[in-house]
């Protein structure tokens, strides 16, 4: 859902095309370490707990976007996309 409107939102905040491209790069690159760590994490804490962690991170990400004033800070929230 966020990916459908993130570019409009960043444009309204004054974000550049470079920033919009970096959001895709950061969200994709942040997924690599998470994918490597998923199986050991899954075996250690269980699938339900991973769902709960993902849901909590999703809430933090949505709240972060609500209060976002500097468009460059969105890169922090985009790095959380792999967990959600």
CORCORJO-V729543 format. One record per pair of residues at least 12 apart in sequence whose ideal C-beta (glycine too) atoms are under 8 Angstrom apart, sorted by the first residue. I is the first residue (numbers start at 1). J is the second residue. If there is no record, write none. Layout:
I|J ; I|J
//
This chain:
2|61 ; 2|62 ; 2|65 ; 2|81 ; 6|20 ; 6|23 ; 6|74 ; 6|78 ; 7|20 ; 9|65 ; 9|68 ; 10|23 ; 10|71 ; 10|74 ; 13|68 ; 13|69 ; 13|70 ; 13|71 ; 14|71 ; 15|71 ; 15|72 ; 15|74 ; 19|71 ; 19|72 ; 19|74 ; 19|75 ; 22|75 ; 23|74 ; 23|75 ; 23|78 ; 26|75 ; 26|78 ; 26|79 ; 27|78 ; 27|79 ; 27|81 ; 27|82 ; 30|78 ; 30|79 ; 30|80 ; 30|81 ; 30|82 ; 31|81 ; 31|82 ; 33|82 ; 34|82 ; 34|83 ; 35|82 ; 38|50 ; 53|83 ; 54|83 ; 54|84 ; 57|80 ; 57|83 ; 57|84 ; 58|84 ; 60|80 ; 61|77 ; 61|80 ; 61|81 ; 61|84 ; 64|76 ; 64|77 ; 65|77
//
